[in-house]
Amino acid sequence: MNKNLIALAVAGAFVAPAAMAQTANPVVLYGQVNVTAESVEARSGTTPISRRTRIEDQSSRLGVRGTEDLGGDLKAFFQLETAFRPDSNNTTFAARNSAVGLQGGWGSVLIGRWDMPWKTATIAIDPWGDITIAGITGTLSDRGNFDRRDQNVAQYWSPTWGGFAFRVAGTANENKNVAATCGTTNCNPRDLGANVTFTRGPMYLFYAYEEHKDQNGGSGSALGLPAAATGVAGAKETGNAIGGSFVFGPIKIGAQYQEIKKSGPVTVARTKQKAVMGNVVWTLGNNQFIYQYMTAQDGKLNTATTEEPDCNSNSIGYKYNFSRRTSFIAHYIDVKNNTTASCNFGSNTLPIAAGQDPRGFAVGFLHNF
């Protein structure tokens, strides 16, 4: 009997410190389930897409994160986040924000895969948070090309000084001169990005910059570069965005302006995209009423005589917050494209051709845990 008690005491001496360390440096499981039922169609064009219903995931996720106190003002942190689709099971493990790094009074540094500074700054103005059919990437951010979660990235996040903070990020050029990735030799694809934000009380302001070198992303095919290539030597995309939001009483208003320039080899045409977003959110108790307008003009190519791509979208929505964790969402969006534009839904897009007009209605539930 005494031997058993001694054995238990010895085991406890080893288990207790581990339990205490776990309590002092917690690892947290978290996630979100977000699913909508939708009725969608695309009008106009030679082959309109007939109305159909569908069940769609809206970036549901499961993650684990934690920190370790290293002493003084230094902590280690990590995060692993994976997408999952409640409506199907075809997702890739750990494809969302996942990284490891250090943080202290001087800020944070991380390496891994993470949202670029452009994305974090611009989606803060979108009441739909860059998801659902009404989200920002249907019209702005070069239809998602500038809404990136980059792999092989290093980022630095500053502390906040008087409401100001900034982030900088850059990707490793692992595919330099890799013909299978570049489409040509002598290319050096990489991304750079930064933002500056100001947050104080009811006000949020931002400026964001992003640059893609030797790539052919998003609507970059307008440059005349090979559609199958992810990179081409001499190709360059640069974006600048500015905007903000302000809350007064139950009303929150937001707006942003984006300008994205694309250039290619000397023999290839150039284009410039200008895009604007404006929205208002009216909160009454647990109820929120949302309206958002977006528009984009892509600019004419210097060798083309076709109509300048021009699109706009209007969305209205309603959100009922049962609690801070659970919400009901309903919204409608109507996208209008001229004969050369192809703006789409923010998520779960339709396979439209230029000149077609997607529209849809969605209802769903969001639960955070």
Steps between C-alpha positions, in 0.01 A plus 500: 500500500779740594679417176187590302468833681866578436457416129197728476687780671796468264267496196323806635828684533550465124138554391430806714769724347381403151143589591613830651702581188198426283288734713759776484546459124156396374427335167157604373267318263274734300297511181207621298216328314340718232260353243245661265215374285496695173288564193722634218498571127681705234303703247598641161768366269459235232465216754327624819539281809158386615393541861607221732516436875813394683643453850837674539771524762619852593853443629419266787818425692659311789817617667735460792726774633720554800778700663797428722651754738876500436579744776546874506295663228520208257239243401484230235172446319359264242179444309375219277170563324324276253191549286217250498178495302189393693326446163774273354837351590742620234718748687879507543638465852655812661447723196407802715714731719771282652836621631748515787673806639614721786335802657586765754468870571683561170226325299463156341686309232373180338580260217260263330178567310291807585265766362693780331477854648281615205240237583487566875463876447243499217261231625461695825277736297288215359203419728503150346870452582598391145267197508145427373374584153494871600866512611771740384680269257212488254586852381801642690857381563535387137229237559700343781847518342593765762315317779783256567596255770858444390711194567871512582455845651676697774311782673571767762217662699578813694361588842240777512620856562223751566260302283750447213634157401650344190575162342758402238526167318703329230502157341803284428592473131509119508384470137770719350576381146280191543354467151211276611377776731608810314400403150830655387856500625669798663203581721512574871142487637442650843254719693557802723240679710444749779226691676463785745189519718360749748240385752359723769153480650241491221753568222703261284724621215743309280744516211618178331755418231575173323731398216511179296807446283526263202148366547180479298229492763134599514396700196865513391405311185389842373871568459512243223725272707464120471186398687654171615805664655505615861800719429664679209830686506440874490142488626417727793186578699485780758206608712424794727192519720372755749184510708336498838188462708330709767233417756257761630221370719336195337642583155832381357615629161796373301673581171817418311672574170737265320729551203680202347749529215626217281791497259671233296781457251559789258280343231208445737220748570447671836186546705390676820209409724316752718248374754280654769298358791249672726274350766284569803406276793207597725486315832179482702542274800576154366399603147735631231395640161773519235538669161814488285592643160811406299622602156812438291643624170791308352631755251560455130801313365734720301462272196127434528193681370244295695272646765662572837395231755257656747290332770310578817314310769233584755432281803257524789503279804363424843680343794348390830752439777359247744821543701860606445561153355189413298332695218237462229587667167291584193612707201440572131751619238456622143815529283494689169779463240540680170593294193867460598479477883469180705447598863350216702394387846740548789514125570383188320497682168300405193681398175392813313625654177566870451176695486296267720331628818505273809240551769398294798330473838653319797401411857711320754640461848835595651632350824836574663654276762 
